[in-house]
Amino acid sequence: MGRRLLLLVAVLAFFGAAGQARAALPLTPCTGKAGVECGTVTVPLDRTGIVPGTIDLHVEVLPATGTARGVMFLVAGGPGQGSAGAFNLAPGFNRQLMQFMFPGYTLVAFDNRGTGKSGLIDCAPLQTTLTGNVDVEARLAADCATQIGPTRVFYSTRDHADDTDAVRAALGVNKIALYGVSYGTKLALAYALGYPSHVERIALDSVVPVEFPDAFDRNVLHEMPGTLTRFCANRACQGATKNYGADVVTLANRIQAKPIRGKIIGANGKATIVRMNGEDLVTMMIDADLSPSLAAEAPAAVHAALGRNVRPLLRLFYLDLLSNKLSASDLSFGLNAATNCADGQFPWSPSTPPGGRRAAIDSAVANLPAGSLGPFENWAARIGTAFFCEQWPTPAGNTPLGPGPLPDVPMIALDGGFDLRTPVANALRVVAQFPHGKLLVVPGVGHSVTGADVSGCSQNYVRQWIQGSLVAPDRAQCRQRVQPLSKVVKAFPRKAGSRTAARTLAVVGATLREAQATSWFGFSFAVRGLSGGKLAGGSGLTFTLNRYSLVPGVLVSGKVTFVDIGPPSTYKGTVKVSGSAAVAGTLKIAKSGKLAGTLGGHRVSGSY
């Protein structure tokens, strides 16, 4: 019997043994994904039948090993990520993680309509234009709506939930478990509202309530200062800032009123002018919960900007914009716009034409209760979806979800203590709706908990829950705070200072600490240092420095090799030091975080 037939028989045998089979979706081996079966479920574009057309949903199934427990649907985020592509059940880390957390479950992931291999929406101008400016993005979103055409109304969360049930039915399964991440948690909840009798259990990672995202991101803004301050607990930001949350608030309000601008060295090695306002800063800070580089560099960069040294922050903002350059197959910005602009709870009715929405927005913002945006001024409401969807063609907003109520099923939620885009308050709001809901908070971890938690606490929590051995209070917390993957960068010096071996050692240490943080961006191209030189090969974490300079006149060259993820991560290597403001020599990096060697003929050593 061929391997393809063996796998197909295994899938069918599981469904039959569970007493759930009705009609089996034809499955064939996925190319390049050993053990994974692929299939296609064709669904109506418009379930009312008024608008003709269909969409082919790409489905991937990984049969369970061992004792069969059920069927788990893996639901990715965005909106805009295809679940089959995002979870990637091919042999490798993702597959091992999902099988570890969900033992005995057949794993199912399909690309939502408009993503991945399910009729991908690719609006190139929206996908590739990197400005961070909501007015520009709103215009590009409106152009994308025109490109999609009238069918853009069929990409709401309700449509995605209906598609989920179509895949369930095609597989012949009566009840499914759902594991959602980020927006995937909202979609999982929407499915539970629409099809409560088909839900066995729910696991949510980085929680988005069904009524979110908020039109003005009030929940995000209100929680941000406290989340940032907790990130710096236990002196984690020593030498960078004394009050991270307050620094961000003060700087954001200041530069929204008077934006900062300056020159940095661009990716092409030429001077590039970067402009930044408060909206840009807040948006960049949210990105820090997914970026070890931002998490490590932003505290010192923000504090430096408060002291009028804006160059480190402008460079960091520039690198963050470059890191957000994704292909539509990775995350479709067009689908993201279509779904969020269909779902949004906006301060206008769905039939209000774009020209009539700004007045409604201005009135709503002006009448927000004091403190709605935390300590940020009213301009901060611009980061919400109301401004982004303002120019989206009619209708926009308030697409209904299923009638509910939510099923009384086993439910757990996971949230990171450093999650800025889906803060812990979100999870508390959702868990309260489930009589048997439980919440685990992982201190120090950002967004997408189980993919970022190197302590293993959250992954083990999920596995114990699946195995029925979890004994925990309604709100549990991992015992130890997870440290940042990269050491937090200390203060950015403007000058090298005295030309001594001790001072050169200190500057080289600061340079290496910053370079290690920058390497986590994972760019495939060489990154320019703040004051010159290059860092190449960061996508593999092991990287090469070529006259890399944090401070004018101190140049560092050599290969730095990644040793262990830590956290914090450790490295080893040998670097040569040169430059007009440096005492030249050679230093070795030990995995213990020590630097030792010879500068100007003198033995030196120290931590960095």
Secondary structure, 3 states (H helix, E strand, C coil): CCHHHHHHHHHHHHHHHCCCCCCCCCCEECCCCCCCEEEEEEEECCCCCCCCCEEEEEEEEECCCCCCCEEEEEECCCCCCCHHHHHCCCCCHHHHHHHHHCCCEEEEEECCCCECCECCCCCHHHHHCCCCCHHHHHHHHHHHHHHHCHHHHHCCHHHHHHHHHHHHHHHCCCCEEEEEECHHHHHHHHHHHHCHHHEEEEEEECCCCCCCCCCCCHHHHHHHHHHHHHHCHHHCCCCCCCCHHHHHHHHHHHHHHCCEEEEEECCCCCEEEEEECHHHHHHHHHHCCCCHHHHHHHHHHHHHHHCCCCHHHHHHHHHHHHHCCCCCCCCCHHHHHHHHHHHCCCCCCCCCCHHHHHHHHHHHHHCCCCCCCCCCCHHHHHHCHHHHCCCCCCCCCCCCCCCCCCCCCCEEEEEECCCCCCCHHHHHHHHCCCCCEEEEEECCCCCCHHHHCCCCHHHHHHHHHHCCCCCCCCEEECCCCCCCCCCCCCCCCCCCCCCCHHHHHHHHHHHHHHHHHHHCCCCCCCEECCCCCEEECHHHCCEEEEEECCCCCCEEEEEEEEEECCCCCEEEEEEEEECCCCCCEEEEECCCCEEEEEECCEEEEEEC
